[in-house]
Amino acid sequence: MEQVKINTISVVHSPFKERKGTLIQPTAAKDVKGTIEIKKEFKEGLCDLNGFSHIVVLFGFHLSESYKLKVIPFLDDKPRGLFSTRAPNRPSQIGLSIVRLDKIEGSALHITGVDMLDGTPVLDIKPYIPTLNPDEPVRIGWLTDVHKDFNHKKADDRMTK
């Protein structure tokens, strides 16, 4: 398997200390506040970020130990292909969340919409730019009938191994 070197640039501080009970997407966690503490050697990279209302956070699922190519996602009771889900147990253990950037103080980014665990390592931060995303109708596959449940769903223990 090919490997890519990835550095962590920061860590997330959030109210979620364990996977079970964590809100499963930023839309469900829309009022949950947290911070991202950038390592000092990357602080200069925050220049000009304060003009953006939202950021894309790429992070590591640091508690994932294994993965299966078929999973039963939180919003369903049928096995689904891993890559058609946002399940945390993945071959490359990479997660993505779009959160609101409330303010930057020093090397701390104060954010809202946190669906990440406390201590989650951050791999990269990018500005969210809506015009760079598709503006055409999108299909959401098997989630068509269940996606409205995101705002009420919390993680259970099915993804803890």
N, C-alpha and C positions, 0 to 999 in steps of 0.2 A: 504494500500500500504506500503510495506517495505521501510524503509529509510536507507540511508548510510550517515555517516558523511563525508563531504568533506571540506577540508580547501583550501583556496586560498593561493597560494605561491607568487604571483606576479601580476602585471598589465601590459597590453600591451599599448605602446604609438605608435600610427600610424597616418597617414594623414587622415584616414577615420573617420569623425565625425558623420555621420548618415548612416543608412542602405542603403537608396536609393543611387545608384551610386557606391557602393562599389564593387570592383571586387570579383567574387564569388568563386574563388579557388586560391590556391597559384600559379598554373601554369599561370593563367591570371595576377597575381600580381607579376610576376617573377622579376621585377625591383623595386618593392615598398619596401622601407626601413622603419624599425621601431626598437623599442627597447622593451625588456622585462625587467622590473625593479623588481628584486627579493627582497622580504622582508628580512631585515637584519638577522632574525633568521634562514633563509634558505640558506644564502650565502655560508656557508661551503660545502653545497651539490653541488656547482658548480665545485669543485675540479675535475680535469681530464676531464671535458666536453670540454675544448678548443681543444682537439685533434680530435673532430668530425666535419665534414663539414656540417651536417644537423641534425636537431632535430625535434622530434615529440612534438607538443604543444597540450595539452588537455586543453580546456578552456570552460568557461560558456557562453552560449548565454544569457547574462544578460538583454537584452531588450525584450526577448520573454516572453509573458504574457499568452499565451494559445497555444493549438495545435489542429490539426485535423488529423485524421488517413488517410485521402485522401487529397492530395495537388496537386496544379498545379505547378510543379517545374519551375525554371527559364529557363530551356532548352526545355520546352515542352508546349503544349497547352491542354494536356489531364490530367485529374486527375490520380494520381499515389498513390500507397500505401506509406505512410510516410517513412517506413523503407527501401524502394527502392530508396530513395532520400537522399540528404544532406541538406534538408530544415532546417532552423535554429529553427523553432518552433517545439519543441520536448518535450515528457513527462519528460525527465531528463535534458534537456537543455545543453547537452554536445556536444562540437564541437572538431574537430581534424584538424590540419594543419601540414604539413611537410614543414619546412622552412630552408633556408641556415643560418648557424651560421657564421657570418663574424668575430666577435671577442667578447671577454669578457673583460670589463673594470670595475673592482670592482664588483658591483652587477648588472651591466647592460649588458644584452646580446644584441648585435647589430645583427639584422637579416634582411634578404631579402626574399621577397616572402610573404609579410604580406597581408592577406586578412581579418584581424580582425579589429574591430572598436577600436578607441581610448578609453581606459578605460576598455577594456575587461579583466575580471578576469581570471588568469591562474590557473588551478587546478594541473597540473603536466607537467614535461618536461622529455622526454626520448631521448636517442641517437637514431638516425635513422641508422639501420644496414640492408643494402639491402639483405644480405645473410640469414637473418631471415624471409624474406618475400617469398611468393611462387615464385618459378622460373619456374613454369609450365604455359602453356597458361591459361588465365583467360577469363571468359565471363562477359560482362557488361550489360546484359539484355536490357532493353528499351533504354539505352544510346548508343547502338551500332552505330546508324546512326546520333546521334546528339552530341556525346562527343567532336568532333573537335571544336565545337562552344564555349567551355569553355574559350578559350583565348580571346574572343571578347565580353563576356557577363558580364554585370554589374547587380547588384541587382536593382529591381524596387520596387514598394511599395506593392506587393502582399503578402509579408511575414511580414508586419509591425503590424499585430494584432494577 
